[in-house]
């Protein structure tokens, strides 16, 4: 049961990180100077658009985000499947 809660917390954390990187982040939870004083982690989110700005890939930001999200969750699932399971 504890393993299930840890896994759910990990997947929720990954989802929040991807939500922050996307253009859909709308929460301003930390000051303007950035999270922990890191200017690159601004409170408005949208980091992927910022990273792709000025490149040929900029119009495909949402597609890149979706593919990355799917890939990371798939890798997390593969890792979870390889961990030994204890029968409760």
C-alpha positions as CSV (number, residue, x, y, z in Angstrom):
1,X,0.0,0.0,0.0
2,X,2.9,2.4,0.8
3,X,4.5,1.6,-2.5
4,X,1.3,2.7,-4.3
5,X,1.3,6.1,-2.4
6,X,4.9,6.7,-3.2
7,X,4.4,5.9,-6.8
8,X,1.3,8.2,-7.0
9,X,3.3,11.0,-5.3
10,X,6.2,10.6,-7.8
11,X,3.8,10.6,-10.8
12,X,2.0,13.7,-9.4
13,X,5.4,15.4,-9.0
14,X,6.4,14.6,-12.6
15,X,3.0,15.9,-13.8
16,X,3.5,19.2,-11.8
17,X,6.9,19.7,-13.3
18,X,5.6,19.2,-16.8
19,X,2.7,21.4,-16.1
20,X,5.2,24.1,-15.0
21,X,7.3,23.7,-18.1
22,X,4.2,24.0,-20.4
23,X,2.4,27.1,-21.4
24,X,-0.6,26.1,-19.2
25,X,0.9,27.1,-15.9
26,X,-1.1,29.9,-14.4
27,X,-0.1,29.9,-10.7
28,X,2.3,32.5,-9.3
29,X,3.5,30.7,-6.2
30,X,6.9,32.4,-5.7
31,X,8.4,35.8,-6.1
32,X,9.5,37.4,-9.5
33,X,13.2,36.8,-8.9
34,X,12.6,33.0,-9.4
35,X,12.2,29.9,-7.3
36,X,15.1,29.7,-4.7
37,X,16.5,32.8,-6.3
38,X,17.1,31.1,-9.7
39,X,16.1,33.6,-12.4
40,X,15.5,30.8,-14.9
41,X,12.6,29.4,-12.8
42,X,10.2,32.3,-13.2
43,X,6.8,32.1,-11.6
44,X,4.9,32.3,-14.9
45,X,6.1,28.9,-16.1
46,X,6.2,28.4,-19.9
47,X,9.8,27.4,-19.9
48,X,9.6,25.3,-23.0
49,X,8.4,28.2,-25.1
50,X,11.2,30.3,-23.6
51,X,13.8,27.6,-24.4
52,X,12.5,27.2,-28.0
53,X,12.2,30.9,-28.7
54,X,14.2,31.9,-31.8
55,X,14.5,28.3,-33.1
56,X,12.8,26.5,-36.0
57,X,11.1,24.2,-33.4
58,X,9.2,27.1,-31.7
59,X,5.9,26.6,-33.6
60,X,5.9,22.9,-32.4
61,X,6.2,23.7,-28.7
62,X,2.9,22.0,-27.7
63,X,3.8,18.9,-29.8
64,X,7.3,18.7,-28.3
65,X,5.8,19.1,-24.8
66,X,3.2,16.3,-25.4
67,X,5.8,13.9,-26.8
68,X,8.2,14.6,-23.9
69,X,5.5,14.1,-21.4
70,X,4.4,10.8,-22.9
71,X,8.1,9.6,-23.1
72,X,8.9,10.5,-19.5
73,X,5.8,8.8,-18.2
74,X,6.5,5.7,-20.4
75,X,10.0,5.5,-19.0
76,X,8.7,5.9,-15.5
77,X,6.2,3.0,-16.2
78,X,9.0,0.8,-17.5
79,X,11.1,1.5,-14.4
80,X,8.2,0.8,-12.1
81,X,7.5,-2.5,-13.9
82,X,11.1,-3.6,-13.4
83,X,11.1,-3.0,-9.7
84,X,10.4,-6.2,-7.6
85,X,6.8,-6.4,-6.4
86,X,5.9,-7.6,-2.9
87,X,2.6,-9.4,-2.7
88,X,0.4,-7.8,0.0
